[in-house]
Amino acid sequence: MVDPVSPDVAEISERESRAPGWEHSAAWWIEGFTDGADPEYRDQILPMLTAELAGAEHIIDIGCGEGQAARLLTAGGSIVVGVDPTQAQIAAARQRGGGPGYALALAEELPFVDGAFDAALAVLVLEHLDDLESAVAEVARVLRPGGRFCLFLNHPVTQTPGSGWIDDQILDPPEQYWRIGPYLVETVTDEQVDAGVFIRFVHRPLSRYLNICIDAGLQLEFMAEPAPPESFVALAPEYREAVTIPRLMYLRFVRAR
């Protein structure tokens, strides 16, 4: 275990990948979710996390990828450590610099002392993990009493497998609606997100996330379900009629004192 401001943080990243299965998709993440490349990150997620983490001194960015959020938070004056299980992501994050420290680590096995951080961040990460209980327990462990946990999820309701926008022109009059898949069924899927790129998703009902966090000593303070930003809709005009359907859910927890 190391302190978040220790130079030893850099040495942790010299081990082999902690999640070999994710290495094959690393290039897709690195290029598609970097500074300005994705409108939902640029115009929705990054402004929200900047506001939510204002004033936090020591932050851990869990599943940091190539460091986009970590760089932004460091520029705002925080001391940030990013952790990710893939060597390619950590290597890209270090190369792009910007001030954060980085460590190769699983969310379920964070290599830091208890209470090391006053804020933790996970952006579109927990829905890819099989062992949610261990990951949340680790978040609670490394947070100081009163520390914030900022959690961004693909919306568990509207992003349920089998969900999507339906434009039924057969009915008279035609109907447009958002179909919800089997929401209460926990499901693991490998979804194709690009040519040759498959991403593992673990669908869980919202109650699972909430109860696991509560059991770990994290109390819900705030929740948001923002509409997709206009910049995303401009690039995905087929979504224009579905702008009242949120793609994102944000939850802010605080560790009980």
Stockholm file with secondary structure:
# STOCKHOLM 1.0

chainA/1-257         MVDPVSPDVAEISERESRAPGWEHSAAWWIEGFTDGADPEYRDQILPMLTAELAGAEHIIDIGCGEGQAARLLTAGGSIVVGVDPTQAQIAAARQRGGGPGYALALAEELPFVDGAFDAALAVLVLEHLDDLESAVAEVARVLRPGGRFCLFLNHPVTQTPGSGWIDDQILDPPEQYWRIGPYLVETVTDEQVDAGVFIRFVHRPLSRYLNICIDAGLQLEFMAEPAPPESFVALAPEYREAVTIPRLMYLRFVRAR
#=GR chainA/1-257 SS CBCTTSTHHHHHTTSCCSCHHHHTTHHHHHHHSSTTTCHHIIIIIHHHHHHHTTTCSEEEEETCTTSHHHHHHHHTTCEEEEEESCHHHHHHHHHHCSSCEEEECCTTSCCBCTTCEEEEEEESCGGGCSCHHHHHHHHHHHEEEEEEEEEEEECTTTTSTTCEEEEECSSSSCEEEEECCCTTSCEEEEEEEETTEEEEEEECCHHHHHHHHHHTTEEEEEEECCCCCHHHHHHCGGGGGGTTSCSEEEEEEEECC
#=GC SS_cons         CBCTTSTHHHHHTTSCCSCHHHHTTHHHHHHHSSTTTCHHIIIIIHHHHHHHTTTCSEEEEETCTTSHHHHHHHHTTCEEEEEESCHHHHHHHHHHCSSCEEEECCTTSCCBCTTCEEEEEEESCGGGCSCHHHHHHHHHHHEEEEEEEEEEEECTTTTSTTCEEEEECSSSSCEEEEECCCTTSCEEEEEEEETTEEEEEEECCHHHHHHHHHHTTEEEEEEECCCCCHHHHHHCGGGGGGTTSCSEEEEEEEECC
//
